[in-house]
Amino acid sequence: MPANLDSEFSAKLIEDKEKFDLAVAIEIIEHLENPFQFVRECSKILKKNGLLLLTSPNVESVFSRILFLMTGRLYSFGAFETVRPAHITPIFYWKLDLMLEEAGFEITKETFESVVHLPTANFKVRAASFFARIVSPFVGGKKGAEGRIVLARLK
């Protein structure tokens, strides 16, 4: 039976067993109604100094910002991408940093992954991708590429 990741799932995973050294959550957190609860539960299943590897669409990338200006929706949160069970919670930098800090984590490494937009992508996606490459050097803030990858250590 799969665990409900919006609930208190940690007790079901570890029961009387030893905690884990590593938890991996690849493209999960943006699907959850309560990502704060999820991160807290991840902290409960990890040993001290255990690692959490977490990935999420980077809704603050230049591409996402331009796509938002063109469509009113963030990258990976388009009309068809948000039909349940899909992307329902955009994860902004400050929000993920706050979630991790409140759960007792510190970020040890952060990197980004670029998404290749195929020629078959719709016009707005191709146009946003084109403009993002042009304006990216002039845009401030933490922007990275389309996919955010975070490695956090439980203090």
LODREN-957188 format. One line per field, with one value per residue: residue number from 1; residue in three letters; chain; x negated, y negated, z of N, C-alpha, C, O, CB in turn. Coordinates in steps of 0.05 Angstrom, whole numbers, plus 5000, padded with zeros to 4 digits. Each point is the difference from the previous one (the first is absolute). Last residue first. Glycine has a CB too. Layout:
// LODREN-957188
i = [NUM/...]
aa = [Ala/...]
ch = [A/...]
nx = [X/...]
ny = [Y/...]
nz = [Z/...]
cax = [X/...]
cay = [Y/...]
caz = [Z/...]
cx = [X/...]
cy = [Y/...]
cz = [Z/...]
ox = [X/...]
oy = [Y/...]
oz = [Z/...]
cbx = [X/...]
cby = [Y/...]
cbz = [Z/...]
//
This chain:
// LODREN-957188
i = [155/154/153/152/151/150/149/148/147/146/145/144/143/142/141/140/139/138/137/136/135/134/133/132/131/130/129/128/127/126/125/124/123/122/121/120/119/118/117/116/115/114/113/112/111/110/109/108/107/106/105/104/103/102/101/100/99/98/97/96/95/94/93/92/91/90/89/88/87/86/85/84/83/82/81/80/79/78/77/76/75/74/73/72/71/70/69/68/67/66/65/64/63/62/61/60/59/58/57/56/55/54/53/52/51/50/49/48/47/46/45/44/43/42/41/40/39/38/37/36/35/34/33/32/31/30/29/28/27/26/25/24/23/22/21/20/19/18/17/16/15/14/13/12/11/10/9/8/7/6/5/4/3/2/1]
aa = [Lys/Leu/Arg/Ala/Leu/Val/Ile/Arg/Gly/Glu/Ala/Gly/Lys/Lys/Gly/Gly/Val/Phe/Pro/Ser/Val/Ile/Arg/Ala/Phe/Phe/Ser/Ala/Ala/Arg/Val/Lys/Phe/Asn/Ala/Thr/Pro/Leu/His/Val/Val/Ser/Glu/Phe/Thr/Glu/Lys/Thr/Ile/Glu/Phe/Gly/Ala/Glu/Glu/Leu/Met/Leu/Asp/Leu/Lys/Trp/Tyr/Phe/Ile/Pro/Thr/Ile/His/Ala/Pro/Arg/Val/Thr/Glu/Phe/Ala/Gly/Phe/Ser/Tyr/Leu/Arg/Gly/Thr/Met/Leu/Phe/Leu/Ile/Arg/Ser/Phe/Val/Ser/Glu/Val/Asn/Pro/Ser/Thr/Leu/Leu/Leu/Leu/Gly/Asn/Lys/Lys/Leu/Ile/Lys/Ser/Cys/Glu/Arg/Val/Phe/Gln/Phe/Pro/Asn/Glu/Leu/His/Glu/Ile/Ile/Glu/Ile/Ala/Val/Ala/Leu/Asp/Phe/Lys/Glu/Lys/Asp/Glu/Ile/Leu/Lys/Ala/Ser/Phe/Glu/Ser/Asp/Leu/Asn/Ala/Pro/Met]
ch = [A/A/A/A/A/A/A/A/A/A/A/A/A/A/A/A/A/A/A/A/A/A/A/A/A/A/A/A/A/A/A/A/A/A/A/A/A/A/A/A/A/A/A/A/A/A/A/A/A/A/A/A/A/A/A/A/A/A/A/A/A/A/A/A/A/A/A/A/A/A/A/A/A/A/A/A/A/A/A/A/A/A/A/A/A/A/A/A/A/A/A/A/A/A/A/A/A/A/A/A/A/A/A/A/A/A/A/A/A/A/A/A/A/A/A/A/A/A/A/A/A/A/A/A/A/A/A/A/A/A/A/A/A/A/A/A/A/A/A/A/A/A/A/A/A/A/A/A/A/A/A/A/A/A/A]
nx = [4592/5016/4953/5060/4966/5079/5000/5075/5007/4990/4907/4996/5012/4991/4999/4966/4993/4923/4971/5097/5036/4960/5015/5086/5021/4979/5043/5071/4998/4993/5067/5050/4985/4982/4907/4978/4915/4992/4948/4931/5004/4896/5000/4948/4957/4998/4946/5039/5083/5016/5100/5048/5072/4983/4919/5048/5083/4947/4946/5084/5039/4918/4992/5110/5041/5103/5062/5034/4953/5079/5065/5055/4960/4921/4972/5081/4992/4891/4948/4927/5003/5104/5079/5001/4933/4944/4985/5002/4946/4946/5004/4993/4928/4964/5045/5057/5041/4926/5066/4931/4933/4965/4933/4997/4912/5001/4948/5084/5069/5110/5089/5005/4958/5062/5072/4962/4991/5093/5033/4956/5034/5100/5018/4909/4979/4932/4964/4994/4937/4947/4994/4926/4975/4903/5006/5104/5005/5017/5116/5069/5035/4969/5085/5074/4951/4978/5087/5060/5028/4962/4951/5063/4927/5051/5012]
ny = [4630/5071/4946/4988/5008/4953/5000/4933/5014/4908/4944/4904/4908/4963/4889/4948/5025/4973/5094/5032/4942/5069/5085/4962/4967/5095/5040/4932/5018/5098/4987/4936/5059/5108/5071/5050/4952/5014/4933/5060/4952/4991/5027/4933/5038/4976/5059/4973/4938/5045/5043/4979/4953/4902/5008/5064/4945/4917/5040/5035/4909/4951/5061/5050/5096/4980/5091/5041/5043/5090/5062/4917/4938/4943/5039/4977/4907/5002/5003/5023/4894/4944/4950/4910/5006/4916/4976/5096/5019/4923/5038/5093/4967/4945/5066/4984/5084/5073/5093/5058/5077/5015/5066/4984/5055/5010/4949/5043/5067/4970/5022/4913/4949/5046/4978/4908/5008/5041/4936/4931/5044/5030/5018/5030/4985/4935/5072/5070/4976/5046/4999/5071/4997/5047/5037/5018/5038/5116/5028/4988/4929/4931/5006/5000/4934/4948/4990/4938/4972/4963/5084/5081/5089/5084/5104]
nz = [5206/4911/4908/4905/4903/4935/4896/4959/4888/4956/5053/5074/5020/5093/4947/4920/4890/4948/4993/4987/4932/4937/5050/5033/4909/4971/5081/4991/4902/5019/5073/4942/4920/5053/4969/4918/5008/5120/5073/5061/5104/5049/5111/5073/5096/5100/5071/5091/5034/5107/5035/5082/4953/5009/4941/4939/5009/5001/4926/4962/5020/4976/4918/4989/4969/4963/5027/4916/4919/5018/5037/4944/4911/5010/4915/4952/5040/5055/5081/4940/4982/5030/4928/4965/4927/4999/5095/5026/4919/5028/5093/4965/4938/5072/5092/5077/4975/4978/5022/5081/5025/5102/5033/5109/5047/5113/5063/5049/4923/4960/5030/5049/4928/4937/5064/4999/4901/5002/5067/4944/4917/5018/4902/4929/4909/5025/5060/4930/4933/5085/5101/5030/5105/5028/5093/5056/5111/5020/5025/5063/4912/4939/4944/5066/5056/4917/4956/5051/4884/4921/4986/5037/4968/4932/5048]
cax = [4982/5015/4991/5001/4991/4990/4992/4983/5003/5028/5014/4994/5017/4991/5011/4988/5021/5008/4978/4989/5001/4991/4971/4986/4996/4983/4973/4990/4994/4976/4978/4994/4986/5017/5014/5029/5013/5000/5026/4998/5019/5014/4999/5023/4993/5023/4994/4971/4993/4984/4981/4974/4998/5018/4990/4976/5009/5014/4980/4985/5018/5003/4975/4982/4980/4974/4988/5020/4986/4977/4979/4992/5023/5011/4981/5002/5027/5019/5026/5010/4990/4972/4994/5012/5023/5014/5008/5021/5024/5009/5010/5026/5020/5007/4981/4988/5020/4991/4998/5025/5001/5026/4996/5024/5003/5011/4982/4986/4981/4971/4990/5005/4981/4974/5001/4999/4972/4982/5003/4987/4972/4986/5015/5012/5025/5019/5010/5022/5025/4996/5026/5000/5027/5006/4978/4985/5005/4981/4974/4979/5011/4977/4976/5005/5003/4974/4992/4977/5008/5010/4978/5011/5004/4983/5017]
cay = [4991/4997/5017/4987/5020/4992/5024/4995/5020/5008/5011/5027/5009/5027/5020/5004/5004/4974/4986/5012/4982/4973/5001/5006/4975/4982/5011/4994/4971/4995/5013/4984/4975/4979/4985/5006/4984/5012/4997/4996/5016/4987/5016/4998/4998/4993/4997/5004/5006/4979/5005/5006/5029/5006/4988/5015/5027/4998/4993/5025/5019/4993/5002/4977/4999/4989/4981/4983/4977/4989/4994/5019/5018/4997/5010/5029/5009/4992/4995/5026/5024/5006/5025/4998/5017/5006/4975/4989/5016/4990/4972/5000/5012/4979/4998/4973/4981/4974/4980/4987/4985/4991/4991/4999/4983/5013/4996/4974/4998/4999/5027/5021/4996/5010/5029/5007/4995/5020/5025/4996/5006/4990/4977/5003/5015/4982/4979/5008/4990/4989/4991/4988/5000/4985/4981/5002/4978/4978/5004/5003/5016/5009/5008/5024/5023/5009/5026/5008/5007/4976/4982/4974/4980/4976/4976]
caz = [5021/5025/5022/5027/5019/5027/5014/5024/5021/5005/4976/4992/4977/4996/5017/5027/5020/5011/5012/5025/5022/4994/4994/5025/5014/4983/5001/5027/5001/4984/5014/5024/4993/4989/5022/5000/4979/4973/4988/4971/4985/4979/4976/4983/4972/4983/4971/4996/4972/4988/4978/5011/5006/5021/5025/5008/5007/5025/5021/5005/5013/5029/5016/4996/5022/4991/5019/5013/5014/4986/5020/5021/5004/5027/5019/4999/5002/4978/5012/5011/4988/5004/5014/5026/5004/4975/4987/5016/4995/4974/5003/5014/4982/4981/4977/5000/4991/5009/4979/4994/4975/4992/4972/4984/4977/4977/4977/5002/5022/4996/4991/5020/5022/4990/5001/5029/5008/4987/5015/5027/4998/5023/5011/5027/4997/4986/5019/5017/4988/4973/4992/4973/4989/4976/4995/4975/4982/5001/4986/5020/5022/5016/4986/4984/5018/5010/4990/5017/5028/5013/5007/4992/5022/5000/5000]
cx = [5004/4980/5016/4992/4999/4992/4986/4995/4981/5004/5027/5014/4994/5017/4988/5014/4986/5021/5008/4977/4988/4998/4989/4970/4985/4994/4980/4972/4989/4992/4974/4976/4993/4985/5016/5015/5030/5014/4999/5028/4997/5018/5017/4996/5026/4990/5026/4992/4970/4993/4983/4979/4973/4999/5018/4990/4976/5009/5012/4979/4985/5017/5005/4975/4980/4982/4973/4988/5021/4988/4975/4998/4991/5026/5011/4982/5002/5027/5020/5026/5008/4992/4970/4996/5015/5027/5017/5011/5024/5026/5011/5011/5027/5021/5010/4979/4989/5019/4992/4997/5028/4999/5028/4994/5027/5006/5009/4978/4989/4984/4970/4989/5003/4979/4974/4999/4996/4971/4982/5001/4984/4970/4985/5015/5016/5028/5021/5013/5025/5027/4997/5029/4999/5030/5008/4978/4981/5007/4983/4972/4978/5009/4979/4975/5004/5002/4976/4992/4974/5007/5010/4979/5012/5008/4982]
cy = [5017/4993/4994/5021/4986/5024/4991/5026/4993/5020/5010/5009/5029/5012/5028/5023/5006/5002/4973/4985/5010/4983/4972/5000/5004/4974/4983/5011/4993/4970/4994/5011/4984/4974/4978/4985/5005/4982/5009/4999/4993/5020/4986/5017/4999/4998/4994/4996/5002/5009/4975/5007/5009/5030/5008/4990/5016/5028/5000/4995/5027/5020/4995/5004/4978/4997/4990/4979/4981/4977/4990/5028/5022/5015/4999/5012/5030/5013/4990/4997/5025/5025/5004/5025/4997/5015/5005/4974/4989/5015/4990/4972/5000/5010/4977/4998/4972/4979/4973/4982/4989/4985/4994/4989/5003/4980/5015/5000/4972/5000/5000/5027/5022/4997/5012/5031/5008/4997/5021/5026/4995/5007/4988/4975/5000/5014/4982/4976/5009/4993/4986/4994/4985/5003/4981/4979/5003/4979/4975/5003/5003/5019/5011/5010/5026/5024/5012/5028/5005/5005/4973/4980/4975/4980/4975]
cz = [5025/5023/5025/5021/5027/5015/5026/5014/5024/5022/5009/4974/4992/4978/4996/5015/5027/5022/5014/5012/5026/5025/4995/4995/5026/5016/4985/5003/5028/5002/4985/5016/5025/4997/4988/5022/4999/4980/4971/4989/4971/4986/4979/4975/4983/4972/4985/4971/4998/4972/4994/4979/5010/5008/5024/5027/5011/5010/5027/5021/5007/5014/5029/5017/4993/5023/4988/5018/5011/5016/4985/4989/5020/5005/5029/5021/5002/5005/4980/5015/5015/4984/5002/5017/5026/5005/4975/4988/5016/4992/4974/5003/5013/4980/4982/4978/4999/4989/5012/4976/4996/4974/4989/4973/4987/4978/4975/4978/5002/5026/4996/4992/5021/5022/4990/5003/5029/5009/4988/5016/5026/4999/5024/5009/5026/4996/4987/5013/5015/4988/4973/4992/4974/4994/4978/4999/4976/4979/5002/4987/5022/5023/5018/4986/4985/5018/5013/4992/5016/5029/5010/5009/4988/5022/5000]
ox = [4986/4982/5005/5007/4985/5014/4981/5018/4977/5022/5010/5009/5019/5025/4984/5017/4982/5007/4985/4999/4996/4980/4977/4984/4984/4977/4978/4983/4980/4976/4980/4984/4977/4978/4995/5024/5015/5017/4987/5016/4998/4994/5023/4978/5022/4979/5021/4977/4986/4992/5008/4979/4995/5006/4990/4993/5003/4996/4989/4996/5003/4996/4994/5001/4983/5008/4980/5014/5015/5002/4985/5016/4981/5012/4988/5004/5016/5004/5018/5009/4998/5016/4985/5012/5023/5019/5019/5024/5022/5019/5021/5024/5020/5019/5023/4986/5013/4997/5011/4978/5020/4982/5017/4991/5012/5003/4985/4986/5002/5010/4989/4993/4980/4983/4990/4985/4980/4988/4987/4980/4980/4991/5004/4993/5023/5019/5018/5025/5018/5017/4997/5018/4987/5011/4990/5001/4981/5012/5008/4981/4992/4984/4986/4997/4991/4984/4994/5009/4978/5010/4983/4996/4994/5023/4984]
oy = [4996/5016/4977/5024/4981/5020/4985/5016/4997/5001/4994/4983/5015/5003/5004/5013/5016/4979/4990/4996/4985/4986/4994/4990/4982/4992/4995/4986/4985/4994/4993/4985/4990/4996/4991/5001/4984/4984/4987/5019/4977/5024/4991/5006/5003/4988/5010/4994/4982/5023/4978/5012/5023/5007/5008/5016/5013/5006/5010/5017/5010/5005/5017/5015/5003/4990/5015/4981/4987/5000/5016/5007/5013/4997/5012/5024/5011/5015/4984/5019/5001/5016/4993/5002/5009/4997/4986/4995/5000/4989/4987/4997/4993/4986/4993/4979/4981/4991/4992/4990/5011/4983/5018/4977/5021/4976/5002/5020/4985/4989/5021/5016/5008/5017/5020/5010/5011/5020/5015/5008/5013/5018/4976/4978/5011/4987/4990/4998/5011/5017/4975/5017/4979/5022/4978/4980/5015/5007/4979/5006/4979/5016/5019/5024/5021/5019/5024/5020/4995/4982/4983/4995/4992/4999/4997]
oz = [5020/5005/5006/4997/5003/5002/4999/5004/4995/5011/5022/4985/4996/5003/4981/4990/5002/5011/5017/5024/5019/5004/5007/5016/5008/5002/5010/5013/5002/5002/5012/5010/5001/5011/4977/5001/4989/5008/4983/5003/4992/4997/5005/4992/5011/4995/5007/4994/5007/4996/5005/5006/5005/5023/5021/5018/5021/5023/5020/5018/5022/5024/5017/5020/4984/5021/5001/5008/4986/5024/4989/4982/4995/5021/5018/5008/5016/5019/5006/5013/5025/4993/4981/5022/5002/4984/4994/4999/4990/4990/5000/4997/4987/4994/5000/4998/4991/4977/5021/4995/5010/4997/4999/4998/4998/5005/4980/4996/4980/5020/4995/5017/5013/5003/5011/5016/5007/5006/5015/5012/5005/5013/5005/4993/5000/4992/5013/5000/4987/4996/4999/5001/4998/5001/4998/5014/5000/4979/5009/5014/5011/5010/4993/4995/5009/4998/4996/5012/4991/5014/5007/5024/4978/5008/5018]
cbx = [5014/5054/4949/5029/4988/5016/5014/5002/5037/4985/4945/4985/4983/4961/5058/4971/5051/4984/4986/5016/5045/5040/5029/5055/5058/5042/5042/5063/5056/5036/5050/5065/5048/5062/4968/4965/4943/4982/5024/4939/5035/4969/4971/5030/4933/5045/4939/5023/5056/4990/5023/5044/5040/5024/4990/4995/5032/5019/4985/5013/5036/5000/4981/5038/5023/5014/5043/5017/4946/5018/5034/5005/5039/4966/4975/5007/4999/4958/4960/4944/4963/4986/5059/5022/4953/4937/4940/4955/4949/4934/4945/4962/4944/4935/4965/5022/5022/4955/5024/5036/4943/5032/4940/5038/4939/5017/4978/5023/4986/4999/5055/5047/5020/5029/5059/5039/5016/5043/5060/5032/5023/5051/5038/4971/4956/4942/4938/4953/4958/4941/5020/4939/5035/4942/4977/5040/5035/4952/5015/5053/5039/4993/5024/5050/5028/5000/5026/5007/5066/5008/4990/5053/4968/4972/5053]
cby = [4957/5016/5025/4943/5046/4939/5042/4937/5038/4990/5019/5027/4938/5002/4970/4939/5001/5002/5031/5047/4998/5018/5052/5036/5001/5028/5051/5016/5006/5044/5043/5003/5009/5026/5019/5044/5017/5062/4975/5005/5025/4944/5052/4947/5022/4988/5021/5037/4995/4961/5057/5003/4984/4956/4953/4992/4985/4947/4964/4998/4969/4947/4968/4954/5046/4986/5008/5057/5017/5013/5019/4965/4976/4958/4975/4974/4949/4981/5007/4996/4972/4962/5027/4968/5023/5004/4992/5026/5041/5000/5005/5044/5036/4994/5057/5017/5048/5024/5033/5012/5018/5015/5009/5017/4981/5059/4992/4976/5064/4986/4986/4959/4942/4970/4979/4948/4952/4980/4973/4943/4974/4987/5046/5054/5017/4990/5012/5046/4988/5010/5020/5008/5023/4983/5056/5037/4955/5025/5052/5016/5046/4942/4946/4961/4948/4935/4962/4950/5025/5003/5040/5020/5027/5007/5028]
cbz = [4962/4979/4974/4987/4961/4998/4957/5001/4971/4941/4957/5063/4989/5046/5020/5010/4963/4944/4949/4958/4960/4950/4973/5002/4972/4955/4993/5005/4965/4967/5006/4993/4956/5010/5055/4980/4985/5013/5049/4994/5047/4996/5021/5025/4997/5043/4997/5045/4975/5049/4976/5033/4960/4961/4953/4934/4943/4965/4946/4935/4953/4964/4943/4969/5027/4941/5038/4990/4983/4931/5043/5052/4958/4980/4952/4944/4959/4949/5038/4990/4958/5053/5004/4958/4969/4993/5024/5042/5000/4996/5036/5028/4993/5010/5003/5050/5028/5025/4952/5054/4969/5051/4995/5043/4995/5024/5052/5055/5015/4938/4983/4996/4979/4950/4983/4997/4958/4954/4995/4987/4947/5014/4980/5018/4965/4986/5010/5008/4968/4998/5049/4986/5048/4981/5016/4964/5037/5036/4959/5017/4958/4979/4974/4998/5025/5000/4961/5026/4993/4941/4958/4981/5049/4942/5006]
//
